[in-house]
Amino acid sequence: MSTAAAVILWVGATFYAIFGGADFGGGFWDLIAGDAHKGERPRMTIQRSLTPVWEANHVWLIFMLVVLWTGFPQAFSAIFTTLYVPLVLAVLGIVLRGSGFAFRKSVEGLSERRAAGAVFALSSVITPFFMGTVVGAIAVGNVPAAGAGDAFSTWLQPAPLFIGAMFVATSAYLAAVFLVGDSRRAGDREMERYFERRALAAGILAGIFAVVGLIALHSEGHYVYERLVHQGLPLVIVSAVCGIGMLLVLRFGGRLLLRPLAVGAVVAVIWGWFVAQFPYLLPTSLTISQAAAPNATLGALLLIFAIAIVVVLPALAILFILAQSDVLEHDH
């Protein structure tokens, strides 16, 4: 039951990495789109894509927190009493990002709209970066099972920082790939080419950060590194093949496999991490079974997850289908 609960936790992480990551990545491209004149069309495309779904994407973050808190309370306590600095910064980024995105469309005055847009865009970079440092600190084993680890040295190290940078690059990569499809569906060939170039650049940059992060993991997180290059090697290969395949599809103008390949590359990395950490939730101090709540709690958690599959997943699926079909009203 504890392993099943851990799998559920990773399912939530997978969905949040894909949809939340693409959401954050849209803010990254908004940030570097240029001045008001040059960046107007890219920002309109980004806003058009994000408006129907951006709030729904955080359902997965809430889901992950609830599963971690109820299913693995000791791990929850250890993580939040050790990594509260990057976690607070990430939460602050989420709040400011949502406020900036909402108010940018509502406030009057060019300077006020620019300020709200800047808050939205900068927070879209800050949030995935600090989330990545949290994941990196856990992966290298810097979170003690008893909690209350050092508030700064646990995540201010090369591996967590490189993984944070990889999170930003991966979010930008996913967003650019999704925006290529959205632009094509809208018949905007110019924006399609615009995001093609950025998807290529972000994909290459994410790959570089992944390699550098792996090198840093070799020196800082020996347990996870060894399992990643042995037990997790098939998933690493799948991620690399999907990533290279996506770049080739982009380079030669293909579209059909673009999103599946981009998503496959990210999903393979997430589950490679799960395999590399197993059976630990906090390598190498706290196993999944040691951190798990009593069986009665885990049983209730599994039941709620089954209900969520029936109730929540179809609702989210309908939302995304309507958004992709341009049935929902968009702001122009």
Residue pairs with C-beta under 8 A, 6 or more apart in sequence:
1 292
1 295
1 298
1 299
1 302
2 71
2 288
2 289
2 291
2 292
2 298
3 279
3 288
3 289
4 298
4 302
5 67
5 71
5 72
5 292
5 298
5 301
5 302
6 71
6 72
6 274
6 281
6 288
7 274
8 67
8 71
8 301
8 302
8 305
9 64
9 67
9 68
9 71
9 72
10 270
10 271
10 274
12 60
12 63
12 64
12 67
13 60
13 64
13 270
14 267
14 270
14 271
15 60
16 57
16 60
16 61
16 63
16 64
17 170
17 266
17 267
17 270
18 174
18 263
18 266
18 267
19 53
19 56
19 57
19 60
20 57
20 58
20 60
20 61
21 128
21 167
21 170
21 171
21 174
21 175
21 266
22 171
22 174
22 175
22 178
23 50
23 53
23 54
23 57
23 124
23 171
23 175
24 97
24 124
24 125
24 127
24 128
24 168
24 171
24 175
25 124
25 170
25 171
25 172
25 173
25 174
25 175
25 176
25 202
26 46
26 49
26 50
26 124
26 175
26 179
27 46
27 97
27 101
27 120
27 121
27 123
27 124
27 125
28 121
28 124
28 125
28 168
28 171
28 172
28 175
29 42
29 46
29 172
29 175
29 176
29 179
29 195
29 198
30 39
30 42
30 43
30 46
30 117
30 120
30 121
30 124
31 118
31 121
31 122
31 124
31 125
33 39
33 42
33 43
33 46
34 42
36 110
36 114
41 190
41 191
42 191
42 194
42 195
43 117
44 332
45 179
45 182
45 183
45 186
45 188
45 191
45 195
46 175
46 179
47 105
47 331
48 182
48 186
48 330
48 331
48 332
49 178
49 179
49 182
50 101
51 330
51 331
52 319
52 322
52 323
52 328
52 330
53 319
53 320
53 323
54 98
54 101
55 98
56 316
56 319
58 94
59 312
59 316
61 94
63 308
67 301
67 305
68 75
68 76
68 79
69 76
70 293
70 297
70 301
71 292
71 293
71 297
71 298
71 301
72 281
72 288
72 291
72 292
72 293
73 291
73 293
74 145
74 286
74 290
74 291
75 281
75 282
75 286
75 291
77 147
78 143
78 144
78 145
78 146
78 147
78 149
78 282
78 286
79 87
79 134
79 138
79 143
79 147
79 282
80 87
80 147
81 147
81 148
81 149
82 137
82 142
82 143
82 144
82 147
82 148
82 149
82 150
82 151
82 154
83 133
83 134
83 137
83 138
83 143
83 149
83 154
83 155
84 151
85 151
85 152
85 155
86 130
86 131
86 133
86 134
86 137
86 155
87 130
87 134
89 126
89 130
90 126
90 127
90 130
90 131
90 134
92 123
93 123
93 124
93 126
93 127
93 130
94 123
94 127
96 119
96 120
96 123
97 119
97 120
97 123
97 124
97 127
99 116
99 119
100 116
100 117
100 118
100 119
100 120
100 121
100 123
101 116
101 120
103 112
103 116
104 113
104 116
104 117
104 120
105 331
107 113
107 116
124 171
125 168
128 164
128 167
128 168
128 170
128 171
129 164
129 165
129 167
129 168
130 164
131 164
131 167
132 160
132 163
132 164
132 165
132 166
132 167
132 168
133 155
133 160
133 161
133 163
133 164
134 155
134 160
135 160
135 163
135 167
135 273
136 155
136 157
136 159
136 160
136 161
136 162
136 163
136 164
136 213
137 143
137 154
137 155
137 157
137 160
138 282
138 283
139 159
139 163
139 217
139 221
139 224
139 273
139 276
139 277
139 283
140 157
140 159
140 160
140 217
140 220
140 221
140 224
140 283
141 221
141 223
141 224
141 282
141 283
141 284
141 285
142 149
142 153
142 154
142 155
142 157
142 160
143 149
143 154
143 282
143 285
144 282
144 285
145 282
145 285
145 286
145 290
145 291
154 160
155 161
157 220
158 216
158 219
158 220
159 213
159 216
159 217
159 219
159 220
159 221
162 209
162 212
162 213
162 216
163 209
163 213
165 209
166 206
166 209
166 210
166 213
169 202
169 205
169 206
169 209
170 202
170 206
170 266
172 198
172 202
172 205
172 206
173 199
173 202
173 203
173 205
173 206
173 262
174 262
174 263
174 266
176 195
176 196
176 198
176 199
176 202
177 195
177 199
177 246
177 258
177 259
177 262
178 259
179 191
179 195
180 192
180 195
180 196
180 199
180 250
180 255
180 258
181 255
181 258
181 259
183 189
183 191
183 192
183 194
183 195
184 192
184 255
185 324
185 326
186 326
196 250
199 246
199 250
199 262
200 247
200 250
200 251
203 243
203 246
203 247
203 250
203 262
204 247
206 243
207 243
210 269
214 225
214 228
217 224
217 225
217 228
218 225
221 283
223 280
223 283
223 284
224 273
224 276
224 277
224 283
225 276
227 275
227 276
227 277
227 278
228 236
228 272
228 273
228 275
228 276
229 236
231 275
231 276
231 278
232 272
232 273
232 275
232 276
235 268
235 269
235 271
235 272
235 275
236 268
236 269
236 272
238 264
238 268
239 264
239 265
239 266
239 268
239 269
239 272
240 265
242 261
242 262
242 264
242 265
242 268
243 261
243 265
245 257
245 261
246 257
246 258
246 261
246 262
246 265
248 254
249 255
249 257
249 258
249 261
250 258
277 283
278 288
279 287
279 288
279 289
280 286
280 287
280 288
281 287
281 288
281 291
282 291
292 298
293 301
322 328
